[in-house]
Amino acid sequence: MKLIEVELHWWELYQDHEGVYLKVNIFLRLIVFEKCVILDEDAIKNYLEQGKNFIDRLSKQIRSSHFRNDYNRFYPYPDAPEDKRKEISEAFHLWLDSSNAPYDPYFFER
């Protein structure tokens, strides 16, 4: 599993030999809920054509749909299985350990 793109505190994009995964952080007052999905071919194509801006827009739409409780109505992306979520967590921590920048999980920019 490899971290491809990241918008700290908001979303992370990963890839392995089986697919591309988007982890979106959804802030619910006192807790953070993580939605981790497998992107389909169309989303991957859009990412390759539009870059980080596509993932930024998609993550905002996913976050918004969770607040409206209509995610399943509008998005075809299945949830990533537990083993993939574990690999994603490990990849993030490897990236974090190799990064020179300090990571503050409680700092919110937006």
PDB file as gemmi writes it, atoms N, CA and C in Angstrom:
CRYST1    1.000    1.000    1.000  90.00  90.00  90.00 P 1                      
ATOM      1  N   MET A   1       0.855  -1.175   0.000  1.00  0.00           N  
ATOM      2  CA  MET A   1       0.000   0.000   0.000  1.00  0.00           C  
ATOM      3  C   MET A   1       0.898   1.234   0.000  1.00  0.00           C  
ATOM      4  N   LYS A   2       0.546   2.205  -0.837  1.00  0.00           N  
ATOM      5  CA  LYS A   2       1.351   3.419  -0.971  1.00  0.00           C  
ATOM      6  C   LYS A   2       0.447   4.650  -0.891  1.00  0.00           C  
ATOM      7  N   LEU A   3       0.871   5.632  -0.111  1.00  0.00           N  
ATOM      8  CA  LEU A   3       0.173   6.913  -0.036  1.00  0.00           C  
ATOM      9  C   LEU A   3       0.523   7.719  -1.283  1.00  0.00           C  
ATOM     10  N   ILE A   4      -0.509   8.126  -2.037  1.00  0.00           N  
ATOM     11  CA  ILE A   4      -0.300   8.859  -3.291  1.00  0.00           C  
ATOM     12  C   ILE A   4      -0.431  10.363  -3.076  1.00  0.00           C  
ATOM     13  N   GLU A   5      -1.526  10.770  -2.458  1.00  0.00           N  
ATOM     14  CA  GLU A   5      -1.822  12.197  -2.227  1.00  0.00           C  
ATOM     15  C   GLU A   5      -2.415  12.329  -0.833  1.00  0.00           C  
ATOM     16  N   VAL A   6      -2.253  13.499  -0.253  1.00  0.00           N  
ATOM     17  CA  VAL A   6      -2.840  13.733   1.065  1.00  0.00           C  
ATOM     18  C   VAL A   6      -3.210  15.207   1.207  1.00  0.00           C  
ATOM     19  N   GLU A   7      -4.341  15.435   1.807  1.00  0.00           N  
ATOM     20  CA  GLU A   7      -4.756  16.760   2.267  1.00  0.00           C  
ATOM     21  C   GLU A   7      -4.949  16.565   3.768  1.00  0.00           C  
ATOM     22  N   LEU A   8      -3.893  16.880   4.534  1.00  0.00           N  
ATOM     23  CA  LEU A   8      -3.884  16.543   5.960  1.00  0.00           C  
ATOM     24  C   LEU A   8      -5.168  16.947   6.667  1.00  0.00           C  
ATOM     25  N   HIS A   9      -5.647  16.038   7.473  1.00  0.00           N  
ATOM     26  CA  HIS A   9      -6.854  16.184   8.288  1.00  0.00           C  
ATOM     27  C   HIS A   9      -8.138  16.007   7.488  1.00  0.00           C  
ATOM     28  N   TRP A  10      -8.071  15.971   6.164  1.00  0.00           N  
ATOM     29  CA  TRP A  10      -9.292  15.904   5.373  1.00  0.00           C  
ATOM     30  C   TRP A  10      -9.402  14.620   4.574  1.00  0.00           C  
ATOM     31  N   TRP A  11      -8.367  14.254   3.826  1.00  0.00           N  
ATOM     32  CA  TRP A  11      -8.436  13.023   3.044  1.00  0.00           C  
ATOM     33  C   TRP A  11      -7.044  12.518   2.704  1.00  0.00           C  
ATOM     34  N   GLU A  12      -7.009  11.216   2.367  1.00  0.00           N  
ATOM     35  CA  GLU A  12      -5.773  10.563   1.942  1.00  0.00           C  
ATOM     36  C   GLU A  12      -6.120   9.628   0.793  1.00  0.00           C  
ATOM     37  N   LEU A  13      -5.233   9.535  -0.196  1.00  0.00           N  
ATOM     38  CA  LEU A  13      -5.431   8.680  -1.356  1.00  0.00           C  
ATOM     39  C   LEU A  13      -4.310   7.650  -1.391  1.00  0.00           C  
ATOM     40  N   TYR A  14      -4.681   6.381  -1.524  1.00  0.00           N  
ATOM     41  CA  TYR A  14      -3.731   5.272  -1.485  1.00  0.00           C  
ATOM     42  C   TYR A  14      -3.903   4.386  -2.710  1.00  0.00           C  
ATOM     43  N   GLN A  15      -2.833   3.627  -3.015  1.00  0.00           N  
ATOM     44  CA  GLN A  15      -2.900   2.668  -4.111  1.00  0.00           C  
ATOM     45  C   GLN A  15      -2.107   1.426  -3.744  1.00  0.00           C  
ATOM     46  N   ASP A  16      -2.640   0.272  -4.133  1.00  0.00           N  
ATOM     47  CA  ASP A  16      -1.885  -0.973  -4.069  1.00  0.00           C  
ATOM     48  C   ASP A  16      -2.114  -1.710  -5.386  1.00  0.00           C  
ATOM     49  N   HIS A  17      -1.680  -2.950  -5.466  1.00  0.00           N  
ATOM     50  CA  HIS A  17      -1.810  -3.701  -6.719  1.00  0.00           C  
ATOM     51  C   HIS A  17      -3.261  -4.062  -7.052  1.00  0.00           C  
ATOM     52  N   GLU A  18      -4.166  -3.880  -6.113  1.00  0.00           N  
ATOM     53  CA  GLU A  18      -5.575  -4.231  -6.340  1.00  0.00           C  
ATOM     54  C   GLU A  18      -6.468  -3.036  -6.647  1.00  0.00           C  
ATOM     55  N   GLY A  19      -6.065  -1.833  -6.252  1.00  0.00           N  
ATOM     56  CA  GLY A  19      -6.953  -0.702  -6.487  1.00  0.00           C  
ATOM     57  C   GLY A  19      -6.459   0.598  -5.886  1.00  0.00           C  
ATOM     58  N   VAL A  20      -7.360   1.588  -5.940  1.00  0.00           N  
ATOM     59  CA  VAL A  20      -7.096   2.918  -5.386  1.00  0.00           C  
ATOM     60  C   VAL A  20      -8.155   3.182  -4.319  1.00  0.00           C  
ATOM     61  N   TYR A  21      -7.728   3.707  -3.175  1.00  0.00           N  
ATOM     62  CA  TYR A  21      -8.588   3.873  -2.011  1.00  0.00           C  
ATOM     63  C   TYR A  21      -8.551   5.322  -1.544  1.00  0.00           C  
ATOM     64  N   LEU A  22      -9.711   5.827  -1.190  1.00  0.00           N  
ATOM     65  CA  LEU A  22      -9.817   7.185  -0.661  1.00  0.00           C  
ATOM     66  C   LEU A  22     -10.334   7.104   0.766  1.00  0.00           C  
ATOM     67  N   LYS A  23      -9.564   7.687   1.689  1.00  0.00           N  
ATOM     68  CA  LYS A  23     -10.002   7.768   3.087  1.00  0.00           C  
ATOM     69  C   LYS A  23     -10.365   9.218   3.363  1.00  0.00           C  
ATOM     70  N   VAL A  24     -11.613   9.441   3.755  1.00  0.00           N  
ATOM     71  CA  VAL A  24     -12.124  10.782   4.030  1.00  0.00           C  
ATOM     72  C   VAL A  24     -12.404  10.894   5.522  1.00  0.00           C  
ATOM     73  N   ASN A  25     -11.927  11.966   6.137  1.00  0.00           N  
ATOM     74  CA  ASN A  25     -12.221  12.226   7.545  1.00  0.00           C  
ATOM     75  C   ASN A  25     -13.462  13.102   7.631  1.00  0.00           C  
ATOM     76  N   ILE A  26     -14.423  12.640   8.418  1.00  0.00           N  
ATOM     77  CA  ILE A  26     -15.683  13.354   8.591  1.00  0.00           C  
ATOM     78  C   ILE A  26     -15.767  13.766  10.059  1.00  0.00           C  
ATOM     79  N   PHE A  27     -15.794  15.060  10.295  1.00  0.00           N  
ATOM     80  CA  PHE A  27     -15.773  15.583  11.656  1.00  0.00           C  
ATOM     81  C   PHE A  27     -17.193  15.726  12.191  1.00  0.00           C  
ATOM     82  N   LEU A  28     -17.457  15.024  13.296  1.00  0.00           N  
ATOM     83  CA  LEU A  28     -18.774  15.045  13.933  1.00  0.00           C  
ATOM     84  C   LEU A  28     -18.620  15.556  15.365  1.00  0.00           C  
ATOM     85  N   ARG A  29     -18.584  16.833  15.508  1.00  0.00           N  
ATOM     86  CA  ARG A  29     -18.424  17.514  16.799  1.00  0.00           C  
ATOM     87  C   ARG A  29     -17.245  16.989  17.609  1.00  0.00           C  
ATOM     88  N   LEU A  30     -17.429  15.933  18.387  1.00  0.00           N  
ATOM     89  CA  LEU A  30     -16.373  15.456  19.274  1.00  0.00           C  
ATOM     90  C   LEU A  30     -15.561  14.301  18.717  1.00  0.00           C  
ATOM     91  N   ILE A  31     -15.987  13.708  17.626  1.00  0.00           N  
ATOM     92  CA  ILE A  31     -15.272  12.563  17.070  1.00  0.00           C  
ATOM     93  C   ILE A  31     -15.003  12.776  15.583  1.00  0.00           C  
ATOM     94  N   VAL A  32     -14.078  11.978  15.073  1.00  0.00           N  
ATOM     95  CA  VAL A  32     -13.790  11.974  13.640  1.00  0.00           C  
ATOM     96  C   VAL A  32     -14.144  10.591  13.121  1.00  0.00           C  
ATOM     97  N   PHE A  33     -15.003  10.561  12.125  1.00  0.00           N  
ATOM     98  CA  PHE A  33     -15.417   9.324  11.479  1.00  0.00           C  
ATOM     99  C   PHE A  33     -14.620   9.201  10.191  1.00  0.00           C  
ATOM    100  N   GLU A  34     -14.072   8.023   9.918  1.00  0.00           N  
ATOM    101  CA  GLU A  34     -13.311   7.805   8.695  1.00  0.00           C  
ATOM    102  C   GLU A  34     -14.125   6.964   7.724  1.00  0.00           C  
ATOM    103  N   LYS A  35     -14.300   7.467   6.528  1.00  0.00           N  
ATOM    104  CA  LYS A  35     -14.963   6.733   5.451  1.00  0.00           C  
ATOM    105  C   LYS A  35     -13.871   6.349   4.466  1.00  0.00           C  
ATOM    106  N   CYS A  36     -13.653   5.063   4.281  1.00  0.00           N  
ATOM    107  CA  CYS A  36     -12.601   4.582   3.390  1.00  0.00           C  
ATOM    108  C   CYS A  36     -13.261   3.766   2.285  1.00  0.00           C  
ATOM    109  N   VAL A  37     -13.121   4.235   1.042  1.00  0.00           N  
ATOM    110  CA  VAL A  37     -13.809   3.609  -0.084  1.00  0.00           C  
ATOM    111  C   VAL A  37     -12.825   3.191  -1.167  1.00  0.00           C  
ATOM    112  N   ILE A  38     -13.289   2.254  -1.994  1.00  0.00           N  
ATOM    113  CA  ILE A  38     -12.534   1.804  -3.160  1.00  0.00           C  
ATOM    114  C   ILE A  38     -13.042   2.598  -4.355  1.00  0.00           C  
ATOM    115  N   LEU A  39     -12.147   3.289  -5.037  1.00  0.00           N  
ATOM    116  CA  LEU A  39     -12.558   4.088  -6.189  1.00  0.00           C  
ATOM    117  C   LEU A  39     -12.744   3.207  -7.423  1.00  0.00           C  
ATOM    118  N   ASP A  40     -13.742   3.551  -8.234  1.00  0.00           N  
ATOM    119  CA  ASP A  40     -13.981   2.801  -9.469  1.00  0.00           C  
ATOM    120  C   ASP A  40     -13.129   3.375 -10.601  1.00  0.00           C  
ATOM    121  N   GLU A  41     -13.213   2.738 -11.768  1.00  0.00           N  
ATOM    122  CA  GLU A  41     -12.394   3.150 -12.913  1.00  0.00           C  
ATOM    123  C   GLU A  41     -12.667   4.593 -13.338  1.00  0.00           C  
ATOM    124  N   ASP A  42     -13.929   5.009 -13.290  1.00  0.00           N  
ATOM    125  CA  ASP A  42     -14.261   6.391 -13.668  1.00  0.00           C  
ATOM    126  C   ASP A  42     -13.599   7.402 -12.734  1.00  0.00           C  
ATOM    127  N   ALA A  43     -13.642   7.128 -11.443  1.00  0.00           N  
ATOM    128  CA  ALA A  43     -13.026   8.044 -10.478  1.00  0.00           C  
ATOM    129  C   ALA A  43     -11.511   8.080 -10.666  1.00  0.00           C  
ATOM    130  N   ILE A  44     -10.918   6.924 -10.931  1.00  0.00           N  
ATOM    131  CA  ILE A  44      -9.470   6.871 -11.161  1.00  0.00           C  
ATOM    132  C   ILE A  44      -9.112   7.670 -12.414  1.00  0.00           C  
ATOM    133  N   LYS A  45      -9.905   7.500 -13.463  1.00  0.00           N  
ATOM    134  CA  LYS A  45      -9.679   8.239 -14.713  1.00  0.00           C  
ATOM    135  C   LYS A  45      -9.789   9.745 -14.465  1.00  0.00           C  
ATOM    136  N   ASN A  46     -10.824  10.149 -13.729  1.00  0.00           N  
ATOM    137  CA  ASN A  46     -10.997  11.573 -13.411  1.00  0.00           C  
ATOM    138  C   ASN A  46      -9.822  12.114 -12.596  1.00  0.00           C  
ATOM    139  N   TYR A  47      -9.319  11.303 -11.668  1.00  0.00           N  
ATOM    140  CA  TYR A  47      -8.159  11.722 -10.879  1.00  0.00           C  
ATOM    141  C   TYR A  47      -6.937  11.910 -11.779  1.00  0.00           C  
ATOM    142  N   LEU A  48      -6.724  10.971 -12.697  1.00  0.00           N  
ATOM    143  CA  LEU A  48      -5.570  11.070 -13.593  1.00  0.00           C  
ATOM    144  C   LEU A  48      -5.669  12.292 -14.505  1.00  0.00           C  
ATOM    145  N   GLU A  49      -6.888  12.647 -14.896  1.00  0.00           N  
ATOM    146  CA  GLU A  49      -7.090  13.797 -15.780  1.00  0.00           C  
ATOM    147  C   GLU A  49      -7.094  15.131 -15.030  1.00  0.00           C  
ATOM    148  N   GLN A  50      -7.716  15.154 -13.843  1.00  0.00           N  
ATOM    149  CA  GLN A  50      -7.924  16.415 -13.125  1.00  0.00           C  
ATOM    150  C   GLN A  50      -7.009  16.605 -11.920  1.00  0.00           C  
ATOM    151  N   GLY A  51      -6.390  15.532 -11.476  1.00  0.00           N  
ATOM    152  CA  GLY A  51      -5.451  15.622 -10.368  1.00  0.00           C  
ATOM    153  C   GLY A  51      -6.107  15.761  -9.006  1.00  0.00           C  
ATOM    154  N   LYS A  52      -5.369  16.386  -8.117  1.00  0.00           N  
ATOM    155  CA  LYS A  52      -5.769  16.524  -6.712  1.00  0.00           C  
ATOM    156  C   LYS A  52      -7.099  17.258  -6.551  1.00  0.00           C  
ATOM    157  N   ASN A  53      -7.399  18.172  -7.462  1.00  0.00           N  
ATOM    158  CA  ASN A  53      -8.664  18.913  -7.370  1.00  0.00           C  
ATOM    159  C   ASN A  53      -9.873  17.986  -7.439  1.00  0.00           C  
ATOM    160  N   PHE A  54      -9.795  16.938  -8.259  1.00  0.00           N  
ATOM    161  CA  PHE A  54     -10.904  15.987  -8.343  1.00  0.00           C  
ATOM    162  C   PHE A  54     -11.115  15.292  -6.998  1.00  0.00           C  
ATOM    163  N   ILE A  55     -10.031  14.836  -6.385  1.00  0.00           N  
ATOM    164  CA  ILE A  55     -10.139  14.135  -5.106  1.00  0.00           C  
ATOM    165  C   ILE A  55     -10.642  15.086  -4.025  1.00  0.00           C  
ATOM    166  N   ASP A  56     -10.200  16.321  -4.064  1.00  0.00           N  
ATOM    167  CA  ASP A  56     -10.666  17.309  -3.090  1.00  0.00           C  
ATOM    168  C   ASP A  56     -12.178  17.505  -3.205  1.00  0.00           C  
ATOM    169  N   ARG A  57     -12.673  17.662  -4.432  1.00  0.00           N  
ATOM    170  CA  ARG A  57     -14.125  17.825  -4.641  1.00  0.00           C  
ATOM    171  C   ARG A  57     -14.888  16.568  -4.226  1.00  0.00           C  
ATOM    172  N   LEU A  58     -14.380  15.401  -4.609  1.00  0.00           N  
ATOM    173  CA  LEU A  58     -15.048  14.147  -4.264  1.00  0.00           C  
ATOM    174  C   LEU A  58     -15.107  13.963  -2.752  1.00  0.00           C  
ATOM    175  N   SER A  59     -14.031  14.256  -2.062  1.00  0.00           N  
ATOM    176  CA  SER A  59     -14.029  14.087  -0.603  1.00  0.00           C  
ATOM    177  C   SER A  59     -15.029  15.031   0.060  1.00  0.00           C  
ATOM    178  N   LYS A  60     -15.151  16.250  -0.458  1.00  0.00           N  
ATOM    179  CA  LYS A  60     -16.140  17.188   0.082  1.00  0.00           C  
ATOM    180  C   LYS A  60     -17.558  16.686  -0.167  1.00  0.00           C  
ATOM    181  N   GLN A  61     -17.793  16.103  -1.334  1.00  0.00           N  
ATOM    182  CA  GLN A  61     -19.119  15.554  -1.641  1.00  0.00           C  
ATOM    183  C   GLN A  61     -19.440  14.367  -0.735  1.00  0.00           C  
ATOM    184  N   ILE A  62     -18.465  13.498  -0.516  1.00  0.00           N  
ATOM    185  CA  ILE A  62     -18.671  12.342   0.366  1.00  0.00           C  
ATOM    186  C   ILE A  62     -18.954  12.820   1.784  1.00  0.00           C  
ATOM    187  N   ARG A  63     -18.171  13.787   2.255  1.00  0.00           N  
ATOM    188  CA  ARG A  63     -18.370  14.328   3.603  1.00  0.00           C  
ATOM    189  C   ARG A  63     -19.769  14.935   3.732  1.00  0.00           C  
ATOM    190  N   SER A  64     -20.160  15.707   2.755  1.00  0.00           N  
ATOM    191  CA  SER A  64     -21.476  16.351   2.763  1.00  0.00           C  
ATOM    192  C   SER A  64     -22.599  15.324   2.728  1.00  0.00           C  
ATOM    193  N   SER A  65     -22.432  14.276   1.945  1.00  0.00           N  
ATOM    194  CA  SER A  65     -23.480  13.252   1.837  1.00  0.00           C  
ATOM    195  C   SER A  65     -23.675  12.502   3.147  1.00  0.00           C  
ATOM    196  N   HIS A  66     -22.621  12.394   3.937  1.00  0.00           N  
ATOM    197  CA  HIS A  66     -22.774  11.735   5.235  1.00  0.00           C  
ATOM    198  C   HIS A  66     -23.587  12.589   6.192  1.00  0.00           C  
ATOM    199  N   PHE A  67     -23.436  13.888   6.114  1.00  0.00           N  
ATOM    200  CA  PHE A  67     -24.243  14.763   6.958  1.00  0.00           C  
ATOM    201  C   PHE A  67     -25.713  14.716   6.550  1.00  0.00           C  
ATOM    202  N   ARG A  68     -25.973  14.495   5.270  1.00  0.00           N  
ATOM    203  CA  ARG A  68     -27.351  14.414   4.768  1.00  0.00           C  
ATOM    204  C   ARG A  68     -27.916  12.995   4.836  1.00  0.00           C  
ATOM    205  N   ASN A  69     -27.083  12.021   5.200  1.00  0.00           N  
ATOM    206  CA  ASN A  69     -27.484  10.608   5.255  1.00  0.00           C  
ATOM    207  C   ASN A  69     -27.961  10.070   3.912  1.00  0.00           C  
ATOM    208  N   ASP A  70     -27.318  10.485   2.819  1.00  0.00           N  
ATOM    209  CA  ASP A  70     -27.716   9.967   1.509  1.00  0.00           C  
ATOM    210  C   ASP A  70     -26.532   9.428   0.701  1.00  0.00           C  
ATOM    211  N   TYR A  71     -25.465   9.027   1.377  1.00  0.00           N  
ATOM    212  CA  TYR A  71     -24.281   8.527   0.677  1.00  0.00           C  
ATOM    213  C   TYR A  71     -24.627   7.356  -0.239  1.00  0.00           C  
ATOM    214  N   ASN A  72     -25.331   6.373   0.278  1.00  0.00           N  
ATOM    215  CA  ASN A  72     -25.622   5.159  -0.496  1.00  0.00           C  
ATOM    216  C   ASN A  72     -26.488   5.429  -1.717  1.00  0.00           C  
ATOM    217  N   ARG A  73     -27.221   6.506  -1.709  1.00  0.00           N  
ATOM    218  CA  ARG A  73     -28.069   6.857  -2.848  1.00  0.00           C  
ATOM    219  C   ARG A  73     -27.274   7.414  -4.019  1.00  0.00           C  
ATOM    220  N   PHE A  74     -26.175   8.081  -3.740  1.00  0.00           N  
ATOM    221  CA  PHE A  74     -25.463   8.819  -4.784  1.00  0.00           C  
ATOM    222  C   PHE A  74     -24.086   8.287  -5.158  1.00  0.00           C  
ATOM    223  N   TYR A  75     -23.474   7.472  -4.326  1.00  0.00           N  
ATOM    224  CA  TYR A  75     -22.092   7.064  -4.589  1.00  0.00           C  
ATOM    225  C   TYR A  75     -21.967   5.555  -4.695  1.00  0.00           C  
ATOM    226  N   PRO A  76     -21.312   5.077  -5.781  1.00  0.00           N  
ATOM    227  CA  PRO A  76     -21.191   3.644  -6.012  1.00  0.00           C  
ATOM    228  C   PRO A  76     -19.963   3.025  -5.351  1.00  0.00           C  
ATOM    229  N   TYR A  77     -19.195   3.810  -4.625  1.00  0.00           N  
ATOM    230  CA  TYR A  77     -17.932   3.302  -4.106  1.00  0.00           C  
ATOM    231  C   TYR A  77     -18.150   2.419  -2.874  1.00  0.00           C  
ATOM    232  N   PRO A  78     -17.718   1.157  -2.965  1.00  0.00           N  
ATOM    233  CA  PRO A  78     -17.874   0.271  -1.797  1.00  0.00           C  
ATOM    234  C   PRO A  78     -16.855   0.613  -0.712  1.00  0.00           C  
ATOM    235  N   ASP A  79     -17.208   0.278   0.510  1.00  0.00           N  
ATOM    236  CA  ASP A  79     -16.275   0.462   1.619  1.00  0.00           C  
ATOM    237  C   ASP A  79     -15.086  -0.476   1.451  1.00  0.00           C  
ATOM    238  N   ALA A  80     -13.913   0.010   1.819  1.00  0.00           N  
ATOM    239  CA  ALA A  80     -12.715  -0.825   1.789  1.00  0.00           C  
ATOM    240  C   ALA A  80     -12.824  -1.860   2.906  1.00  0.00           C  
ATOM    241  N   PRO A  81     -12.387  -3.095   2.644  1.00  0.00           N  
ATOM    242  CA  PRO A  81     -12.453  -4.120   3.694  1.00  0.00           C  
ATOM    243  C   PRO A  81     -11.467  -3.823   4.830  1.00  0.00           C  
ATOM    244  N   GLU A  82     -11.667  -4.480   5.936  1.00  0.00           N  
ATOM    245  CA  GLU A  82     -10.867  -4.250   7.142  1.00  0.00           C  
ATOM    246  C   GLU A  82      -9.370  -4.430   6.888  1.00  0.00           C  
ATOM    247  N   ASP A  83      -8.979  -5.460   6.133  1.00  0.00           N  
ATOM    248  CA  ASP A  83      -7.553  -5.685   5.893  1.00  0.00           C  
ATOM    249  C   ASP A  83      -6.926  -4.528   5.105  1.00  0.00           C  
ATOM    250  N   LYS A  84      -7.669  -3.943   4.172  1.00  0.00           N  
ATOM    251  CA  LYS A  84      -7.162  -2.793   3.417  1.00  0.00           C  
ATOM    252  C   LYS A  84      -7.078  -1.556   4.308  1.00  0.00           C  
ATOM    253  N   ARG A  85      -8.057  -1.372   5.187  1.00  0.00           N  
ATOM    254  CA  ARG A  85      -8.008  -0.229   6.104  1.00  0.00           C  
ATOM    255  C   ARG A  85      -6.800  -0.328   7.036  1.00  0.00           C  
ATOM    256  N   LYS A  86      -6.465  -1.553   7.420  1.00  0.00           N  
ATOM    257  CA  LYS A  86      -5.283  -1.755   8.263  1.00  0.00           C  
ATOM    258  C   LYS A  86      -4.008  -1.412   7.483  1.00  0.00           C  
ATOM    259  N   GLU A  87      -3.928  -1.853   6.229  1.00  0.00           N  
ATOM    260  CA  GLU A  87      -2.771  -1.523   5.389  1.00  0.00           C  
ATOM    261  C   GLU A  87      -2.665  -0.010   5.183  1.00  0.00           C  
ATOM    262  N   ILE A  88      -3.798   0.639   5.014  1.00  0.00           N  
ATOM    263  CA  ILE A  88      -3.826   2.093   4.841  1.00  0.00           C  
ATOM    264  C   ILE A  88      -3.292   2.785   6.092  1.00  0.00           C  
ATOM    265  N   SER A  89      -3.721   2.331   7.243  1.00  0.00           N  
ATOM    266  CA  SER A  89      -3.250   2.909   8.504  1.00  0.00           C  
ATOM    267  C   SER A  89      -1.738   2.728   8.648  1.00  0.00           C  
ATOM    268  N   GLU A  90      -1.245   1.549   8.310  1.00  0.00           N  
ATOM    269  CA  GLU A  90       0.194   1.287   8.391  1.00  0.00           C  
ATOM    270  C   GLU A  90       0.964   2.176   7.413  1.00  0.00           C  
ATOM    271  N   ALA A  91       0.440   2.333   6.195  1.00  0.00           N  
ATOM    272  CA  ALA A  91       1.100   3.181   5.195  1.00  0.00           C  
ATOM    273  C   ALA A  91       1.138   4.634   5.658  1.00  0.00           C  
ATOM    274  N   PHE A  92       0.057   5.096   6.274  1.00  0.00           N  
ATOM    275  CA  PHE A  92       0.030   6.470   6.770  1.00  0.00           C  
ATOM    276  C   PHE A  92       1.078   6.669   7.857  1.00  0.00           C  
ATOM    277  N   HIS A  93       1.182   5.714   8.778  1.00  0.00           N  
ATOM    278  CA  HIS A  93       2.151   5.856   9.861  1.00  0.00           C  
ATOM    279  C   HIS A  93       3.587   5.777   9.347  1.00  0.00           C  
ATOM    280  N   LEU A  94       3.839   4.961   8.329  1.00  0.00           N  
ATOM    281  CA  LEU A  94       5.168   4.932   7.709  1.00  0.00           C  
ATOM    282  C   LEU A  94       5.493   6.286   7.078  1.00  0.00           C  
ATOM    283  N   TRP A  95       4.516   6.854   6.370  1.00  0.00           N  
ATOM    284  CA  TRP A  95       4.710   8.164   5.756  1.00  0.00           C  
ATOM    285  C   TRP A  95       4.947   9.224   6.836  1.00  0.00           C  
ATOM    286  N   LEU A  96       4.164   9.154   7.888  1.00  0.00           N  
ATOM    287  CA  LEU A  96       4.281  10.115   8.979  1.00  0.00           C  
ATOM    288  C   LEU A  96       5.653  10.033   9.637  1.00  0.00           C  
ATOM    289  N   ASP A  97       6.125   8.814   9.875  1.00  0.00           N  
ATOM    290  CA  ASP A  97       7.438   8.628  10.495  1.00  0.00           C  
ATOM    291  C   ASP A  97       8.570   9.130   9.603  1.00  0.00           C  
ATOM    292  N   SER A  98       8.377   9.063   8.280  1.00  0.00           N  
ATOM    293  CA  SER A  98       9.431   9.487   7.354  1.00  0.00           C  
ATOM    294  C   SER A  98       9.365  10.982   7.036  1.00  0.00           C  
ATOM    295  N   SER A  99       8.287  11.634   7.445  1.00  0.00           N  
ATOM    296  CA  SER A  99       8.102  13.053   7.150  1.00  0.00           C  
ATOM    297  C   SER A  99       8.872  13.906   8.147  1.00  0.00           C  
ATOM    298  N   ASN A 100       9.430  14.995   7.656  1.00  0.00           N  
ATOM    299  CA  ASN A 100      10.141  15.926   8.537  1.00  0.00           C  
ATOM    300  C   ASN A 100       9.203  16.918   9.204  1.00  0.00           C  
ATOM    301  N   ALA A 101       8.025  17.091   8.614  1.00  0.00           N  
ATOM    302  CA  ALA A 101       7.071  18.065   9.145  1.00  0.00           C  
ATOM    303  C   ALA A 101       6.355  17.497  10.365  1.00  0.00           C  
ATOM    304  N   PRO A 102       6.157  18.315  11.389  1.00  0.00           N  
ATOM    305  CA  PRO A 102       5.400  17.835  12.554  1.00  0.00           C  
ATOM    306  C   PRO A 102       3.939  17.615  12.183  1.00  0.00           C  
ATOM    307  N   TYR A 103       3.349  16.610  12.762  1.00  0.00           N  
ATOM    308  CA  TYR A 103       1.941  16.309  12.501  1.00  0.00           C  
ATOM    309  C   TYR A 103       1.159  16.556  13.770  1.00  0.00           C  
ATOM    310  N   ASP A 104       0.211  17.453  13.698  1.00  0.00           N  
ATOM    311  CA  ASP A 104      -0.647  17.758  14.835  1.00  0.00           C  
ATOM    312  C   ASP A 104      -2.059  17.328  14.479  1.00  0.00           C  
ATOM    313  N   PRO A 105      -2.541  16.219  15.011  1.00  0.00           N  
ATOM    314  CA  PRO A 105      -3.859  15.720  14.618  1.00  0.00           C  
ATOM    315  C   PRO A 105      -5.020  16.597  15.075  1.00  0.00           C  
ATOM    316  N   TYR A 106      -4.756  17.605  15.884  1.00  0.00           N  
ATOM    317  CA  TYR A 106      -5.842  18.446  16.377  1.00  0.00           C  
ATOM    318  C   TYR A 106      -5.837  19.840  15.761  1.00  0.00           C  
ATOM    319  N   PHE A 107      -5.030  20.025  14.745  1.00  0.00           N  
ATOM    320  CA  PHE A 107      -4.962  21.322  14.066  1.00  0.00           C  
ATOM    321  C   PHE A 107      -5.846  21.285  12.826  1.00  0.00           C  
ATOM    322  N   PHE A 108      -6.780  22.218  12.723  1.00  0.00           N  
ATOM    323  CA  PHE A 108      -7.703  22.254  11.595  1.00  0.00           C  
ATOM    324  C   PHE A 108      -7.523  23.587  10.891  1.00  0.00           C  
ATOM    325  N   GLU A 109      -7.292  23.549   9.590  1.00  0.00           N  
ATOM    326  CA  GLU A 109      -7.022  24.775   8.842  1.00  0.00           C  
ATOM    327  C   GLU A 109      -8.248  25.399   8.220  1.00  0.00           C  
ATOM    328  N   ARG A 110      -9.252  24.651   7.868  1.00  0.00           N  
ATOM    329  CA  ARG A 110     -10.345  25.194   7.055  1.00  0.00           C  
ATOM    330  C   ARG A 110     -11.412  25.827   7.858  1.00  0.00           C  
TER     331      ARG A 110                                                      
END                                                                             
